[in-house]
Amino acid sequence: MNRNKLVQALIGAGLIACIAPSAYAADTSAQRIQLLENQIKVMQQQLEELKTTLVKSQEAAKPAPAAASSADTKDLAKQVEELRNQVDSQAKETVVAGDIPNSFRIPGSETSIHLYGIAELNMTHDFTGYNGDVDYASFVPYVPLRNQADDHKSSTSLHTRTSRIGIEGATPSSFGLVTAKIEGDFNNDPKSNAVATQQSTNSYNFRLRHAYVQAGSWLIGQTWTTFADLDAAPETVDFNGPIGTTSMRQPQIRYTYKTPNSGNFTAALENNDSYVLSPTSGSAYDTTKAISRVPDVVLRWDRGFNWGTLSFRGVTQQFALKDSTTTVSTRGWGVGASASVKMFDADLLSLNLTGGDGIGRYFNYIEGAGYDASGNRIVTEKTFGTVLGYQHKFSDEYRMNVAYGYQRSFSNEFTTWARDNGLDSGRWAMNRSVWQLHVGGFWNPTKVVEVGLEAIYGRRTTLADEKGDASRINFLTRYYFN
């Protein structure tokens, strides 16, 4: 075969590879791009071989073949350039899988995007303990007391306010994959216009849940407090879940040191808030004097095992008030321990213990602290709580959950202050104890649809030994899109 025929054969092979439709019939867009890139490499190699042949021909003083080779070389170079443009154009127009689950890469970018959300309806019926504005979820600490005028015996409510939307992003960098998340729901109820809005659109305000950036061991932004262990939180149909543990999201700067055999060690600086009651305004918090000097500090250790997970946590925070006549502060603390245990037949047992003196808003739910004007001091509430949960899976479609929560406040300077200021009796009184039981289950007819039904019963006992009961049924249906 002479040189011209060899060149023609190479060009023909390259063109056939470019236009053969059968090579791409069963491939995805990403695979087609890869095949085209491979073909460019082959044709570039052929181009280099032709250039080498051309040089040798010129050196041997054979102008005619060289001239033919030069023309063919230019032709092949043109084909390579056209093919490269085709690859670039197709890559920009093709949606390919991203670097995080269920994500897609923005065309012409290295950033991956994941859109997700929940469309959810809840229907609740209260037999006792109707809470009015907080009817969307159970909240036993402030249910009406027995035989009070506002102790409604029956009430039904439907809402979609806990539906949510979110977006996740991820971009490769020299520090590894940098991820970000923004999520919100519609659970910011315009209480001042609650009745009016139900007469027309039944709308609710958007509420931020998460907004953070994460790179390597660092997390900066708003998400669940480091003091909360979601792995040991039982599943409930009710949006709030049982009382007696931590359930809070807030801005923070978090660093986690991960080890292969000793677990994860985490330290965080989190948003601070002077969570102090004012005796002159009933159960309202003294926000006019509240100041923020230092962030809250949370330390945590977690480890996963074949049998489940284990976590220990500690938090310390400052309570402070200041104005022209008052400057006072004190420090509170809290500790937590939790575990989730894998049981037989894929069942799951969870246990969460939380307590402290001045743990404040890191406990769901207590009043926290109060300002004692007679002694110009802040007194803190001492409390303990536990949450126990058990989940039984009948199949991939059906599962049942039982969750029990309990909290108790102990006698100390805070309870004395509460009694002295008339906060031990009545609807908005401080509680000695609160307990709550959830029994329910979920059915997943498809992967994206979930139906839940749950019975809830709870009781509060005030410092004056008054009691209030809450009992309700909660029906839920939701659709996941991700």
Secondary structure, 3 states (H helix, E strand, C coil): CCHHHHHHHHHHHHHHHHHCHHHCCCCCHHHHHHHHHHHHHHHHHHHHHHHHHHHHHHHCCCHHHHHHHHHHHHHHHHHHHHHHHHHHHHHHHCCEECCCCCCEECCCCCCEEEEEEEEEEEEEEEEECCCHHHCCCCCHHHCCCCCCCCCCCCEEEEECCCCEEEEEEEEEECCEEEEEEEEEEEEECCHHHHHHHHCCCCCCEEEEEEEEEEECCEEEEEEECCCCCHHHCCCCCCCCCCCCECCCEEEEEEEEEEECCCEEEEEEEECCCCCCECHHHCCCECCCCECCCCCEEEEEEEEEECCEEEEEEEEEEEEEEECCCCEEEEEEEEEEEEEEEECHHHCEEEEEEEEEECCHHHCECCCCEEEECCCCEEEECEEEEEEEEEEEECCCCEEEEEEEEEEEEECCHHHHHHHHCCCCCCCCCCEEEEEEEEEEEEECCCCCEEEEEEEEEEEEEECCCCEEEEEEEEEEEEEEEC
